[in-house]
Amino acid sequence: MNIIVCVKQVPDTNEVKIDQKTNNLVREGVPGILNPYDQNCVELALRLREQAGGKVTVVSMGPGQAKEAVQYCLDMGADEGILLSDRAVGGSDTLATGYILSRLIGSRDYDLVMCGNEAIDGCTGQVGPIIAGNLGLKQFTYVTDAKIKDGKLLVQREVGKDLELYEASLPAVICVQKDINQPRKPVCSGREVTVINAEGLGLDADRIGNHGSPTRVVKIRMSDARVKSFFTVDDTLPWEERIRFIINGGIESKGKVDLWRGSAGELAGRIAGCPEVSRFLEDVR
Ligand SMILES: Cc1cc2nc3c(=O)[nH]c(=O)nc-3n(C[C@H](O)[C@H](O)[C@H](O)COP(=O)(O)OP(=O)(O)OC[C@H]3O[C@@H](n4cnc5c(N)ncnc54)[C@H](O)[C@@H]3O)c2cc1C
């Protein structure tokens, strides 16, 4: 099975700066990391390869610096890593990026295309669905697990409180959520990133780069960081009271919120759904 994983290098978010003139992110000289969603995505791809066999190819579009992110994936265990880096595609918005990546993917053999559900800088979550649209493939977003069974794709989606399970034929695109698995640590693989330019992809010049991007960023500004509120619990209170404060968020009445009341042992037992915990806590006391 041929799996193609799209990955993006993103600026380390603590370091994000905005160019006030162009309204673009300042990427130059800013440390880059592999988009956290893409780490989970690569891990899932490697597990699918372990299960179903085949090959994992990682593709990225970005400046030369993005090679590090692709190398990271090779060192996690991907078989091949491709970085498309070309001035002609610079300034591309999500529509153009999705188009360019779909041309790159379409030039290769693939059964499954995988993306992160979103990138932590742009956060639009549009690139995966745009790729699916361009390639005419079915797509699943908010994916928290996937397996291959009898040549079919089994997908688990988590949307709000709902868990949805699907079975689909391949090829397909899946967009994978963050923190769904523990990505393996990279170890030096000896494999090298292949850097390519846009030549040979047959790109329509009117659909790439700044010129081919309909999105206009009119104004961008950093929002004021929200002040986090903490509550402290008076440590002179008896420990049952302190636990009650912690469980109730320190507030005695929250209107419609169903507050549990009882001794700390009872509350802990109720939370764990296990009367033994309650008895244990009473014993400790
Ligand atoms: C007018 C305009 C100009 C822009 N100019 C530039 C520019 O010059 N340079 C620049 O770097 N960005 C530029 N951007 C940002 C760029 O369009 C987005 O970073 C990109 O399209 C991805 O969007 P996103 O971050 O919302 O990704 P999302 O859609 O949230 O990402 C979801 C997933 O898609 C995949 N993905 C996203 N981007 C890539 C990628 N590049 N390669 C491989 N996989 C990817 C990953 O799997 C990712 O997890 C510009 C944006 C606009 C609107």
The ligand as a MOL file (V3000), in Angstrom:
LIG
                    3D

  0  0  0     0  0            999 V3000
M  V30 BEGIN CTAB
M  V30 COUNTS 53 58 0 0 0
M  V30 BEGIN ATOM
M  V30 1 C -2.2170 35.3860 0.7100 0
M  V30 2 C -1.3990 34.3350 1.3780 0
M  V30 3 C -0.0430 34.2470 1.1170 0
M  V30 4 C 0.7110 33.2460 1.7200 0
M  V30 5 N 2.0470 33.1540 1.4600 0
M  V30 6 C 2.7890 32.1810 2.0210 0
M  V30 7 C 4.1860 32.0380 1.7520 0
M  V30 8 O 4.7670 32.8070 0.9880 0
M  V30 9 N 4.8820 31.0200 2.3450 0
M  V30 10 C 4.2320 30.1530 3.1830 0
M  V30 11 O 4.8790 29.2300 3.7040 0
M  V30 12 N 2.9280 30.2510 3.4700 0
M  V30 13 C 2.1990 31.2550 2.9090 0
M  V30 14 N 0.8820 31.3650 3.2020 0
M  V30 15 C 0.2830 30.4060 4.1090 0
M  V30 16 C -0.0970 29.1700 3.3650 0
M  V30 17 O -1.1120 29.4030 2.4380 0
M  V30 18 C -0.6120 28.1760 4.3650 0
M  V30 19 O 0.3880 27.9700 5.3290 0
M  V30 20 C -0.8880 26.8290 3.7310 0
M  V30 21 O -1.7540 26.9450 2.6610 0
M  V30 22 C -1.4560 25.8820 4.7210 0
M  V30 23 O -2.5940 26.4270 5.3330 0
M  V30 24 P -2.8330 26.1110 6.8580 0
M  V30 25 O -1.6130 26.5150 7.5940 0
M  V30 26 O -4.1330 26.6990 7.2460 0
M  V30 27 O -2.8830 24.5270 6.8280 0
M  V30 28 P -4.0400 23.5320 7.2130 0
M  V30 29 O -4.9980 23.4040 6.1030 0
M  V30 30 O -4.5760 23.8650 8.5690 0
M  V30 31 O -3.1120 22.2320 7.2830 0
M  V30 32 C -3.6870 20.9370 7.3810 0
M  V30 33 C -2.6830 19.9170 6.9140 0
M  V30 34 O -2.4140 20.1030 5.5230 0
M  V30 35 C -1.0770 19.7320 5.2400 0
M  V30 36 N -0.3360 20.8980 4.7720 0
M  V30 37 C -0.6200 22.2120 4.9660 0
M  V30 38 N 0.3130 22.9720 4.3670 0
M  V30 39 C 1.1910 22.1320 3.7950 0
M  V30 40 C 2.3920 22.3020 3.0560 0
M  V30 41 N 2.8670 23.5140 2.7720 0
M  V30 42 N 3.0470 21.2080 2.6260 0
M  V30 43 C 2.5730 19.9580 2.8910 0
M  V30 44 N 1.4670 19.7310 3.6080 0
M  V30 45 C 0.7860 20.8040 4.0520 0
M  V30 46 C -0.4950 19.2070 6.5540 0
M  V30 47 O -0.7400 17.8360 6.6390 0
M  V30 48 C -1.3280 19.9610 7.5870 0
M  V30 49 O -1.3450 19.3010 8.8220 0
M  V30 50 C 0.1110 32.3590 2.6170 0
M  V30 51 C -1.2580 32.4620 2.8910 0
M  V30 52 C -2.0100 33.4410 2.2920 0
M  V30 53 C -3.4670 33.5360 2.6200 0
M  V30 END ATOM
M  V30 BEGIN BOND
M  V30 1 1 1 2
M  V30 2 1 2 3
M  V30 3 2 2 52
M  V30 4 2 3 4
M  V30 5 1 4 5
M  V30 6 1 4 50
M  V30 7 2 5 6
M  V30 8 1 6 7
M  V30 9 1 6 13
M  V30 10 2 7 8
M  V30 11 1 7 9
M  V30 12 1 9 10
M  V30 13 2 10 11
M  V30 14 1 10 12
M  V30 15 2 12 13
M  V30 16 1 13 14
M  V30 17 1 14 15
M  V30 18 1 14 50
M  V30 19 1 15 16
M  V30 20 1 16 17
M  V30 21 1 16 18
M  V30 22 1 18 19
M  V30 23 1 18 20
M  V30 24 1 20 21
M  V30 25 1 20 22
M  V30 26 1 22 23
M  V30 27 1 23 24
M  V30 28 2 24 25
M  V30 29 1 24 26
M  V30 30 1 24 27
M  V30 31 1 27 28
M  V30 32 2 28 29
M  V30 33 1 28 30
M  V30 34 1 28 31
M  V30 35 1 31 32
M  V30 36 1 32 33
M  V30 37 1 33 34
M  V30 38 1 33 48
M  V30 39 1 34 35
M  V30 40 1 35 36
M  V30 41 1 35 46
M  V30 42 1 36 37
M  V30 43 1 36 45
M  V30 44 2 37 38
M  V30 45 1 38 39
M  V30 46 1 39 40
M  V30 47 2 39 45
M  V30 48 1 40 41
M  V30 49 2 40 42
M  V30 50 1 42 43
M  V30 51 2 43 44
M  V30 52 1 44 45
M  V30 53 1 46 47
M  V30 54 1 46 48
M  V30 55 1 48 49
M  V30 56 2 50 51
M  V30 57 1 51 52
M  V30 58 1 52 53
M  V30 END BOND
M  V30 END CTAB
M  END
